[in-house]
Amino acid sequence: MPSSPRIALPKRESELYSAYWDQARTFPDGERIRNCIQCGSCTGSCPVSHAMDVSPRQIVALFRAGFLEDVLKSRTIWLCASCYACTVRCPAGIRVTDNLYALKRLAKKRGLHPRRFPAHAMSEAFCRNLRLFGRNWELWLGLRYYLSAAPTKLLSRDLQRFVLTLLKRKRLALGPTRIRRVAEVRAIMDKAESIGEV
């Protein structure tokens, strides 16, 4: 009987792995990801796991098996709601949310994004809004999303009616507003980015 072909796992000592550990060192106990017992508490606690293509538990399993590029191309790291329920309930004390943010920073740095899923475009637009104005400009954020995800939906009458309703009720501004001390917001962002680059 012929033996089944062996699957070659990626090397853990790759440049991508050392880049991840550089990110993991930016928060306390980052290396605890090695202690995962695959109990599934993180996935069971996650309010958005139903929308993820790879569950938080599977993210850790894929990471430890050496499939870091697959992890970085998943939707999961972009869908995290930052509620920290997974971190609070992890019996191994793994800071799952912080690990997902480290993976997101690495994905942004490497330009690895899930196909046909523009969450990274919204993230970039949001950060750009903060840097320019000190606060979000919702109209540009929404426009950026539709330009990346489905430009034809911008012609949808339902979407146009929705936007007009928001404008009439003063829930959406046509132009951005800038806060007074925007330089302080930029300084905070610069500091956060420099910590993430360590």
N, C-alpha and C positions, 0 to 999 in steps of 0.2 A: 504494500500500500504506500503510495507516494506521500511524503511529508508535506504539510502545508507550508507555503512560503512565509518566511519571517518578515515582519514589518520592521524596517529600520527606523528607530526613533531618532529625532534630532539630538544633537549634542547639547548638553546643558551648559557646557563651558563656552558657548558661543558669545560673540560680541553683544548680541541682543540680551543675553542673560546677565552679563556684567552691567549693561546699561540699566536693566531692571533693578538689580541690587543697589546700584547707585541711587535710584529713585526710592527704593525701600528704606534706605538708611536715613531718609529725610524725615521719617516719623518714628516714634518710639516703638520698640518691639516689632519692627518690620520683618525681621527674619523668622518670626513665629509661624509664618505660612508653612514652614516645613513640618509643623506639629499637627497639621490637620488630620482628623480621624475619619473624615468623610461621613459624618453623622447626618448631614443635611439640615441642621438647625438654621443655617444661613438662608438656604432656599425656602424653607418653611416659614421663616420670619419675614421674608421680602415681600412688600406689597406690590411690586411690579414684576415679580419673577414670571408671571403668566405671559408677559410681553417679550421676554428675553429669548434669544435663540439658543443661548447656553446658560444654564442656571449658575448661580454663584458657586455652588458645590462643584459643578463640572469645570468651572473656570480654574479652581484650585487644582483639580485633578489633571486637567490639560497642562497647566503650568508646570506641575511637578513631573509630568511625563515628558516634558521638553517641547511641547507644541506652543511656544510663546507667540509665534507669528499668528497662529489661528486665534489665540486669545485676543490679540491686538486688533484683529479684523472682525471681531464679534460685535454685536449690538449691545451686549450686556454692559460694558464699561460706560457706554453713553446713556443708558437708561436708568442707572442707579439714582434713586430718589434722595440719597444722602440722609436717610432717616436714622441710620446707625443701629437699626433693630438687629441686623446680622451680627454686628460687633458686640452688642450687649448680650446676646444669647449664645455666643460661641463658647462651648465648654473648654476649648483649648486656648482661649484668650487671644485669638487672632483678630487683628483689626481689619476686617474684611473690607469695609468701606474705604479705609485709607489705602489698602492694597489696590482697590479698583481705581482710585484716583492716581496712584503711582503708574498704573498701567495706562490710564488715559493720557497722562503727561507724556509717557513714552510713545504712545500711538501718535499723538500730535507732533512730537519731535521727529518721528520717523516717517510721518505722512501715511500711516497705515490705517485705513478706514474701511468700515463695512460697505460693500457695494450697494448702491441704490438706497442708502439710508443717510440722510443729510444732517444728522444730529451734530456732527462736528462743525458743519457750516453755521448752524445756529450758535454753537458755543463760541466760535470765532467772532461772529457778528455781535454777540452779547459782550464779549471782552473788549471788542473795538468800541462799542457804545460807551462802556464804562470808562475807557481810557480817554475818549474824546469829550464826553459830557459829564462824567461822574455818576451817571445813572443810565438806565435802559431807555431806549427809544423803540417802543413796541411796534410801531408801523414798519420801521426798517427791519426789525427782527423777523416779523411775519413775511415781509416781502422777500427777504434773503432766503427764508425757508422755502417758500414756493418757487423761487427762481432755481433753487438747488434740487428740490424734490419733484415738482410737477408744474412747470411753467404754464401749461395749458389751463390749469385750475384757476389761474389768475383771471381768466375770462368767464369763470363761472358766475352766474347771476346770484346764486345763493351766497357766495363769498362776498361779492360786491355789496349785496344788501346788508350782510352782516357788518362789513366795514363801515358802511354809511350809517347804520344804526349806532355803532360805537362812537362815530364822529359826532352825530347829533346829540348823543347823551353825554358828550365830553368825557368819554372813557378812553379815547384814543386821540393823540395829538398828531396833527399833520407834520409839524416840525419838532425837532428835538429841543429840550430845555437843558441848560447847563447849570450845574450847582456852582455855588460861589467859590468853594475851595477845592476845585477839581485837581489841583496839583498834589493835594494830600492823598486823594484816591489813587493817582498815578504812582505815588511813592509806595503805597501799600502794595499795589499790583507788582511793581518792580521788585520789591522785597520778596513777595511770594514766589515770583518767577525765579529769582536768584536762589531761593531755598530749593526749589524744584530742580534746578540745574546741577545741584551738588553731585 
